Amino acid sequence: MAENEKELFECLSNELKLSPGQIKASAAKGDLSRLTQNMDGDKAKRVESILSDPEKAREILNSPQAQALLKILNQQ
């Protein structure tokens, strides 16, 4: 795994309290509830709010950061 990918997954792992493997597996399955289960209530609500609004979700998914993350996940 490239150094940037490793750092990204370590950061996500610390924030979500899941292993990098669990994050990748959940993302690949589209199981977002598992990704938000360990977040504090406010963060989880914000993520769910964004994902329930197609326009907000599209805006975020089209960001350069999200595109880079999707590229990494698709390579796995």
C-alpha positions as CSV (number, residue, x, y, z in Angstrom):
1,M,0.0,0.0,0.0
2,A,1.4,3.4,-0.9
3,E,2.4,5.7,2.0
4,N,-0.5,8.1,1.3
5,E,-3.0,5.2,1.3
6,K,-1.6,3.9,4.6
7,E,-1.9,7.3,6.2
8,L,-5.4,7.7,5.0
9,F,-6.6,4.4,6.3
10,E,-4.7,4.9,9.6
11,C,-6.5,8.2,10.0
12,L,-9.9,6.7,9.1
13,S,-9.2,3.8,11.4
14,N,-8.5,6.1,14.4
15,E,-11.6,8.2,13.7
16,L,-14.0,5.3,13.1
17,K,-12.4,2.8,15.6
18,L,-12.3,0.1,12.9
19,S,-9.3,-1.6,11.3
20,P,-8.3,-0.6,7.8
21,G,-9.5,-4.0,6.6
22,Q,-12.9,-3.5,8.2
23,I,-13.2,0.0,6.6
24,K,-12.4,-1.4,3.2
25,A,-14.8,-4.3,3.5
26,S,-17.6,-2.1,4.7
27,A,-17.0,0.5,1.9
28,A,-16.9,-2.3,-0.7
29,K,-20.2,-3.6,0.5
30,G,-21.7,-0.2,0.8
31,D,-22.3,-0.8,4.6
32,L,-22.2,2.7,5.8
33,S,-24.0,1.9,9.1
34,R,-20.9,-0.1,10.2
35,L,-18.7,2.9,9.3
36,T,-20.8,5.3,11.4
37,Q,-21.6,3.0,14.4
38,N,-18.6,4.1,16.4
39,M,-18.8,7.8,15.6
40,D,-20.2,10.2,18.2
41,G,-23.9,11.0,17.6
42,D,-23.4,14.4,16.0
43,K,-20.8,13.2,13.4
44,A,-22.9,10.1,12.6
45,K,-26.0,12.3,12.1
46,R,-24.1,14.7,9.8
47,V,-22.8,11.8,7.7
48,E,-26.3,10.3,7.5
49,S,-27.8,13.7,6.6
50,I,-25.3,14.2,3.8
51,L,-25.9,10.7,2.5
52,S,-29.6,11.0,2.5
53,D,-29.5,14.2,0.4
54,P,-28.6,13.2,-3.2
55,E,-27.3,16.7,-4.1
56,K,-25.0,16.9,-1.0
57,A,-23.8,13.3,-1.6
58,R,-23.0,14.0,-5.2
59,E,-21.1,17.2,-4.3
60,I,-19.0,15.4,-1.8
61,L,-18.4,12.3,-4.1
62,N,-17.3,14.6,-6.9
63,S,-14.6,16.3,-4.7
64,P,-11.0,15.5,-5.4
65,Q,-10.5,13.9,-2.0
66,A,-13.5,11.6,-2.5
67,Q,-12.3,10.7,-6.0
68,A,-8.9,9.8,-4.6
69,L,-10.4,7.7,-1.9
70,L,-12.7,5.9,-4.4
71,K,-9.7,5.2,-6.6
72,I,-7.8,3.7,-3.7
73,L,-10.8,1.5,-2.7
74,N,-11.4,0.3,-6.3
75,Q,-7.8,-0.8,-6.5
76,Q,-8.2,-3.2,-3.5
